[in-house]
Amino acid sequence: MALPGMHGTDHIGITVPDLDEAEDFFVRVLGGTLIYTLGGKRADDDWMLRQIGVHPRTVIEEIRFIRLGNGSNIELFKYDAADGQRPQPSNSDIGGHHLAIYVDELDAAVAYLRAEGIEVMGEPVASAEAAAGQRWVYFRSPWGMQFELVSFPGGKAYERDAAVRLWHPAD
């Protein structure tokens, strides 16, 4: 059984502390395109809890939608959280996450991020086993969210015998 009518990921929603800073990062640094913005949302009943799972008096201040290349769209949220905001989870926490961005030239992308003052975490790593042929490295947004650069221009080892391949943003 599968989700009826499913085609793929439409967008990834990210809550950020500063929308202007996040827009600059996604548009100027990463090369995305701002598509549109939406105004805020507040409710005097339990709508925010029922529909979004946040404190009922939490306010969405603004939402911005960004297209990031041939991948998923990004939905940036700025909340005024009525019950405060917890620290960002690390990758090892439940709900921990990172957003991976495919690039053709990993070393050039790493040099560019460093020139932009973006924290690159360590050095590029060559994958092994089924992912052999891939190189990757993590980096952080200005607000500390983890991202990954990934590149495998010659493909990955698993692709030689795979009946189905992972989706690739360059296709």
Residue pairs with C-beta under 8 A, 6 or more apart in sequence:
8 167
9 72
10 72
10 73
11 65
11 72
11 73
11 74
11 75
12 72
12 73
12 74
12 75
12 99
13 75
13 76
13 77
14 22
14 74
14 75
14 76
14 77
14 99
14 145
15 77
15 78
15 79
15 85
16 22
16 76
16 77
16 78
16 143
16 145
17 78
17 143
18 78
18 143
19 61
19 62
19 64
19 76
19 78
21 142
21 143
22 64
22 76
22 141
22 142
22 143
23 34
23 64
23 66
23 76
25 141
25 142
26 32
26 66
26 68
26 74
26 76
27 33
27 34
27 66
29 113
29 116
29 118
30 68
30 101
31 68
31 69
32 66
32 67
32 68
32 69
32 74
33 66
33 67
34 64
34 65
34 66
35 65
35 66
35 67
35 73
36 64
36 65
37 62
37 63
37 64
37 65
38 62
38 63
38 64
38 65
39 62
40 59
40 60
40 61
40 62
41 48
41 59
41 60
42 48
42 57
42 59
42 60
43 56
45 56
46 56
47 56
48 54
48 55
48 56
48 57
48 58
49 55
49 56
52 58
54 79
54 81
54 82
55 81
55 82
55 83
56 82
57 82
58 79
58 80
58 81
58 82
58 83
59 79
59 80
59 82
60 77
60 78
60 79
61 78
61 79
61 80
62 77
62 78
63 75
63 76
63 77
63 78
64 75
64 76
65 73
65 74
65 75
65 76
66 73
66 74
66 76
67 73
67 74
68 74
68 101
69 101
69 169
70 169
70 170
71 101
71 102
71 169
79 85
88 143
88 144
88 145
89 95
89 96
89 97
90 96
91 97
91 98
91 146
97 146
98 138
98 145
98 146
98 147
98 148
99 145
99 146
99 147
99 148
100 136
100 147
100 148
100 149
100 150
101 147
101 148
101 149
101 150
102 150
102 151
102 168
102 169
102 170
103 109
103 149
103 150
103 151
104 151
104 153
104 170
105 151
106 124
106 135
106 136
106 137
106 149
106 150
106 151
107 124
109 149
109 151
110 120
110 124
110 137
110 149
113 120
113 139
113 149
114 120
118 139
118 140
118 141
118 142
119 139
119 140
120 137
120 138
120 139
121 137
121 138
121 139
121 140
121 146
122 137
122 138
123 137
124 135
124 136
124 137
124 149
125 135
125 136
125 137
126 132
126 134
126 135
127 133
127 134
127 135
127 136
127 156
129 157
130 156
130 157
130 158
131 152
131 156
131 157
131 158
132 156
132 157
133 152
133 154
133 155
133 156
133 157
134 150
134 151
134 152
134 156
135 150
135 151
135 152
136 148
136 149
136 150
136 151
137 148
137 149
138 146
138 147
138 148
138 149
139 146
139 147
139 148
139 149
140 146
140 147
141 147
159 165
